[in-house]
Amino acid sequence: MQRVLTDMTFPSNWTQETVNTVDQTFRSKYPVGINGSGLNDKKFWRDQRLLDLARHKLSYVDRDYRITRFPLSVPNDQGQALSRAIENGLKQVYKQVKVRLVPTNEVNSLDLSAQPWNLAASNLGTNGIFCQLGGAKYVEYKQGHSVRFDMSSVLDQLHIKNNETLVIGPGAGDLTHLSVNGELIFNMTFDQYNKVQVQRSYSSIVTDDNQAYQAEYQPKTCGPFQHVMISSVDKTKSSILIEIDVQQRLSDENEEENNFVSVIRRSLKQYSNEPMALGGVFRIEKGTVNAHVMPDFLDEDLTTKEQVENWLKFYEMHAPLTCTSVILTDDINKSGFRLEHSHFFSDHGQAGHYHFDTTPQEVHYRGYYLVCNEAVIVDPAT
């Protein structure tokens, strides 16, 4: 409490004299009066102060997080029917489609840390967790702008202790590091003590001249809304890994609901009545995509979709682009999950939030997705 009050410019020397001074000031500002008149003003001041303190505490990355965990449906046939369902769904949208399960021996020989993938780990690991930190409302409403998360603390509180833990996914950068709001692509590994081993994350911000600017990102903290796929990089254990390769979109219409990720999510939804999730990485090998980068926060709440879209900065960005991506079929128990989210980085300085491709005859997607066992939401924005 003292730390919070000190940060809010309260005096730190809490002597009896200070307490008396605060008490006298409070009583003079909000007198109870005869028959209790003024008591409601006192209650309002107290409630408002407690609310301010609770909001301020969310800016501490070492706080105790509110964590809710949900088991997910996992195929019992090693993913054979699931891969067929994804393939059938993609064939409705793309001319050339290849979907296959990656054999265990091939999974262990993959090196996704090399070019062109540039992941922090050699493969996507096992025991995948779809994890959401915060929520979109923290971005859209002023009171959530200072919310931050620390991945080491999140892993500790999830009781994850692997020799090597992979954390990849899209979200918002830490305002205290970037000095402005911006996009984030987490791409790092942690050791058994949940300290960063390999850091290959990127951020993307909007510059003063409205250009998108990609930069390397060193912190293990993020802003008010983040998705990650957490997994154990362990070659002694098997996993369900799906490789997807598609080219040439059949429709010339640029429809966000038919983007690469949305088609996969709909295919999952048709395959299973129970919640399922995937996490992984895909490359846009050829083509151009519509993408946005969040500019700095506005000093106002964004209460409508139109306001959000007018605030975001949209760009055309070109291949090759590497996307970290998460997919969830359902908002489990209406907990506030966002169902799909993908951010990309590149070797040519372009990074942002993927929406859809704009070159149907040219586009080429290739990637890998891991089936997740669990969905977790941390400090949801309710």
Protein Blocks (a to p, Z undefined) as FASTA:
>chain_A
ZZmmmmnopafblcfklmmmmmmmmmmmmcgbjghiaklmmmmmmmmmmmmmmmmmmmpm
kbccddddddddddfegommmmmmmmmmmmmmbmbdcdddddfklmmmpcfkbcfklpab
fbebehiacddehjfklmmpmklmmgccdfklmmmmnopacfbdcdeddddddfklnopa
cdddddddddfkopafbdcbdcddddfkopacddddfbfcdcfbdcdddddddfkbccdd
dddddehifbfbdcfklgfklmmmmmmmmmpmbdcddddddddfbdcddddddddddfbd
cfbfklmmmmpccddddddddddddddfbdghhnopafbdcddddfeopacddfbdcblk
lgccdddddddfbdcdehiaZZ
